[in-house]
Amino acid sequence: MRRGIKFETFVEARGWFGREPEINLLEKGGFGFSTSFNKKYKLTELKHVVLHFAEDEDYYFIGFTFSNDANMPGSHKISHPKKEYGLIQCISFFKKYKIDYHKYKGKYKAEVESSKESGNMYVISVRK
């Protein structure tokens, strides 16, 4: 054994270390924020999210801004069925923009767009 080396005990990490940070578009009309997404972007303490929408000929772009401000216009409360996993239900969002959430269910990698005015927005691109 090497002397002078301090070992760390590995305690269950629940698998988030090797996973891509993802936003899941759920079959039942909501979004899930993976443990690795929440940990990478340090969002686990934030309680609300606001959705944003844009589209072009090929993609739907869905943006997410996170906050603890329940009074932000369009704010959705994030539930935590598992400690580090966030979830929102938003069927009305899909209906308004005529997105068939059954068709597009799956995992999406978010890109971060930063601005001085609004902070970070996490955007997924959903191919039409």
Residue frames relative to the residue before (quaternion, step in Angstrom):
aa qw qx qy qz dx dy dz
M 1.0000 0.0000 0.0000 0.0000 0.00 0.00 0.00
R 0.4524 -0.6892 0.5009 0.2637 3.55 -1.00 0.81
R 0.3392 -0.7433 0.5458 0.1860 3.52 -0.86 0.94
G 0.7753 0.3502 -0.2593 0.4572 3.55 -1.09 0.74
I 0.6131 0.5110 -0.3634 0.4804 3.61 1.24 -0.06
K 0.2431 -0.7683 0.5766 0.1347 3.53 -0.83 1.00
F 0.2370 -0.7794 0.5682 0.1167 3.57 -0.76 1.04
E 0.2859 -0.7264 0.6041 0.1600 3.51 -1.20 0.70
T 0.3923 -0.7038 0.5381 0.2473 3.56 -0.96 0.81
F 0.3350 -0.7330 0.5572 0.2002 3.55 -0.83 1.02
V 0.0610 -0.7726 0.6320 0.0003 3.52 -0.78 1.11
E 0.7355 -0.4703 0.2796 0.3997 3.55 -1.02 0.89
A 0.1548 -0.8072 0.5676 0.0473 3.57 -0.74 1.13
R 0.3745 -0.7684 0.4438 0.2691 3.59 1.33 -0.01
G 0.6760 -0.5980 0.2779 0.3289 3.55 1.05 0.79
W 0.5079 0.6881 -0.4262 0.2946 3.63 1.14 -0.02
F 0.5347 0.6730 -0.4052 0.3114 3.61 1.10 -0.50
G 0.7838 0.3571 -0.1834 0.4738 3.59 0.84 -0.89
R 0.6037 0.5975 -0.3499 0.3951 3.56 1.22 -0.12
E 0.5270 -0.6093 0.4975 0.3218 3.50 -1.22 0.63
P 0.4535 -0.6476 0.5181 0.3264 3.60 -1.03 0.64
E 0.0130 0.8418 -0.5327 0.0863 3.57 -0.51 1.19
I 0.2392 -0.6774 0.6662 0.2002 3.44 -1.43 0.35
N 0.2320 -0.7901 0.5573 0.1064 3.55 -0.75 1.06
L 0.2402 -0.7119 0.6418 0.1539 3.54 -0.93 0.96
L 0.2488 -0.8364 0.4805 0.0873 3.54 -0.39 1.28
E 0.6050 -0.6016 0.4069 0.3265 3.52 -1.13 0.77
K 0.7187 0.4413 -0.2497 0.4758 3.59 1.11 -0.59
G 0.6575 -0.5723 0.3062 0.3826 3.60 1.18 0.45
G 0.6386 0.4809 -0.3591 0.4815 3.54 0.80 0.98
F 0.3811 -0.6792 0.5645 0.2733 3.52 -1.34 -0.25
G 0.1680 -0.7527 0.6289 0.0987 3.52 -1.16 0.75
F 0.2229 -0.7595 0.6007 0.1123 3.54 -1.02 0.86
S 0.3854 -0.7797 0.4470 0.2091 3.55 -0.29 1.32
T 0.6556 -0.5049 0.3934 0.4006 3.53 -1.27 0.44
S 0.6748 0.4879 -0.3059 0.4616 3.59 0.88 -0.87
F 0.6074 0.5372 -0.3481 0.4704 3.63 1.09 -0.65
N 0.6861 0.4913 -0.2789 0.4585 3.58 0.84 -1.01
K 0.6884 0.4724 -0.2889 0.4685 3.58 0.94 -0.84
K 0.6548 0.5251 -0.3300 0.4320 3.60 0.86 -0.88
Y 0.7872 0.3159 -0.1553 0.5064 3.58 0.87 -0.96
K 0.4218 -0.7465 0.4322 0.2795 3.59 1.33 0.25
L 0.3513 0.7647 -0.4576 0.2871 3.55 0.90 1.01
T 0.4255 0.7585 -0.4369 0.2298 3.59 1.22 -0.13
E 0.6955 0.4662 -0.2821 0.4684 3.61 1.12 -0.52
L 0.5878 0.5892 -0.3716 0.4114 3.60 1.23 -0.20
K 0.3079 -0.8216 0.4689 0.1020 3.56 -0.82 1.05
H 0.7843 0.2680 -0.1312 0.5439 3.60 1.22 -0.34
V 0.1132 -0.7725 0.6219 0.0609 3.53 -1.24 0.54
V 0.1957 -0.7368 0.6353 0.1232 3.54 -1.20 0.69
L 0.3092 -0.7558 0.5557 0.1562 3.55 -0.95 0.97
H 0.1066 -0.7606 0.6385 0.0491 3.55 -1.20 0.70
F 0.1421 -0.8132 0.5629 0.0407 3.56 -1.10 0.67
A 0.1136 0.7316 -0.6693 0.0619 3.52 -1.20 0.75
E 0.0477 -0.7955 0.6016 0.0540 3.57 -1.23 0.30
D 0.1325 -0.7266 0.6594 0.1402 3.49 -1.37 0.29
E 0.7860 -0.3351 0.2096 0.4753 3.60 -1.19 -0.26
D 0.7910 0.3533 -0.1532 0.4755 3.57 1.06 -0.77
Y 0.8175 0.2249 -0.0672 0.5259 3.59 1.08 -0.66
Y 0.2932 -0.6229 0.6812 0.2489 3.42 -1.50 0.35
F 0.1432 -0.7609 0.6265 0.0894 3.58 -0.99 0.81
I 0.0593 -0.7955 0.6030 -0.0113 3.54 -0.68 1.13
G 0.1352 -0.8120 0.5671 0.0279 3.54 -0.69 1.18
F 0.1706 -0.7733 0.6080 0.0568 3.53 -1.19 0.70
T 0.0139 -0.7542 0.6563 0.0178 3.56 -0.91 0.94
F 0.2462 -0.7989 0.5431 0.0780 3.54 -0.90 1.04
S 0.0869 0.7901 -0.5980 0.1029 3.56 -1.09 0.74
N 0.4212 -0.6532 0.5454 0.3138 3.54 -1.34 -0.05
D 0.5232 0.6502 -0.3894 0.3897 3.57 1.32 0.11
A 0.2685 -0.7941 0.5303 0.1266 3.56 -0.31 1.28
N 0.6710 0.5230 -0.2928 0.4364 3.60 1.20 -0.41
M 0.4118 0.6922 -0.4918 0.3309 3.60 1.22 0.11
P 0.5215 -0.6300 0.4592 0.3468 3.62 -0.91 0.80
G 0.8255 0.2033 -0.1775 0.4958 3.56 -0.86 1.00
S 0.3844 0.7600 -0.4561 0.2582 3.57 1.26 0.16
H 0.1342 -0.7580 0.6352 0.0620 3.57 -1.04 0.93
K 0.4072 -0.6939 0.5352 0.2574 3.57 -0.94 0.87
I 0.3282 -0.7301 0.5707 0.1832 3.55 -0.95 0.95
S 0.1933 -0.7515 0.6169 0.1315 3.57 -0.86 0.95
H 0.2488 -0.7711 0.5735 0.1206 3.56 -1.20 0.53
P 0.1485 -0.8115 0.5598 0.0772 3.59 0.09 1.25
K 0.7199 0.1430 -0.1275 0.6671 3.55 1.32 -0.46
K 0.6930 -0.5375 0.2752 0.3938 3.56 -1.00 0.81
E 0.8083 0.2798 -0.1303 0.5014 3.62 0.71 -1.01
Y 0.6300 0.5316 -0.3275 0.4619 3.61 1.26 -0.10
G 0.1826 -0.7996 0.5649 0.0902 3.59 -0.76 1.04
L 0.0687 -0.8030 0.5920 -0.0076 3.55 -1.12 0.67
I 0.0152 0.7631 -0.6458 -0.0195 3.56 -1.11 0.75
Q 0.2824 -0.7017 0.6255 0.1915 3.53 -1.22 0.60
C 0.1201 0.8113 -0.5587 0.1236 3.60 -0.82 0.95
I 0.0085 0.8341 -0.5493 0.0498 3.57 0.75 1.05
S 0.6279 0.5511 -0.3456 0.4274 3.60 0.99 -0.74
F 0.5795 0.5664 -0.3672 0.4566 3.62 1.13 -0.60
F 0.6904 0.4747 -0.2758 0.4710 3.58 0.84 -0.98
K 0.6468 0.5155 -0.3207 0.4615 3.59 1.00 -0.76
K 0.6455 0.5364 -0.3268 0.4346 3.58 0.90 -0.89
Y 0.7855 0.3149 -0.1622 0.5075 3.58 0.90 -0.92
K 0.4303 -0.7479 0.4215 0.2790 3.57 1.34 0.32
I 0.3494 0.7064 -0.5172 0.3338 3.53 0.87 1.08
D 0.3133 -0.7401 0.5688 0.1750 3.56 -0.79 1.06
Y 0.2454 -0.8219 0.4958 0.1356 3.58 0.01 1.27
H 0.5578 0.5768 -0.3990 0.4438 3.63 1.17 -0.40
K 0.6788 0.5131 -0.2776 0.4460 3.55 0.96 -0.92
Y 0.7895 0.3519 -0.1565 0.4778 3.59 0.96 -0.86
K 0.3173 0.7649 -0.5122 0.2279 3.58 1.23 0.19
G 0.4560 0.6725 -0.5014 0.2974 3.56 -1.09 0.70
K 0.5866 -0.5754 0.4535 0.3451 3.50 -1.40 -0.07
Y 0.0802 -0.7985 0.5966 -0.0072 3.53 -0.96 0.97
K 0.3700 -0.6952 0.5733 0.2262 3.54 -1.06 0.84
A 0.3006 -0.7673 0.5433 0.1601 3.56 -0.85 0.97
E 0.2445 -0.7152 0.6323 0.1700 3.52 -1.19 0.67
V 0.3566 -0.7413 0.5342 0.1949 3.55 -1.03 0.83
E 0.0605 -0.7617 0.6448 0.0174 3.53 -0.91 1.01
S 0.1504 -0.8174 0.5547 0.0402 3.55 -0.67 1.14
S 0.0447 0.7624 -0.6455 0.0009 3.51 -1.19 0.65
K 0.5838 -0.5963 0.4220 0.3541 3.57 -1.14 0.63
E 0.6735 0.5238 -0.2931 0.4314 3.59 1.02 -0.80
S 0.8439 0.2022 -0.0696 0.4920 3.57 0.73 -1.04
G 0.5181 -0.6417 0.4297 0.3676 3.63 1.19 0.03
N 0.7524 -0.3704 0.2841 0.4647 3.56 -1.11 -0.68
M 0.0835 -0.7288 0.6763 0.0668 3.51 -1.17 0.79
Y 0.2382 -0.7544 0.6004 0.1170 3.55 -0.94 0.98
V 0.0928 -0.8418 0.5310 -0.0271 3.57 -0.51 1.25
I 0.1288 -0.7523 0.6400 0.0890 3.54 -1.01 0.90
S 0.2742 -0.7361 0.6004 0.1498 3.54 -1.19 0.71
V 0.1009 -0.7955 0.5975 0.0077 3.56 -0.66 1.16
R 0.3382 -0.7628 0.5179 0.1884 3.57 -0.48 1.22
K 0.4449 -0.7120 0.4832 0.2485 3.58 -0.83 1.06
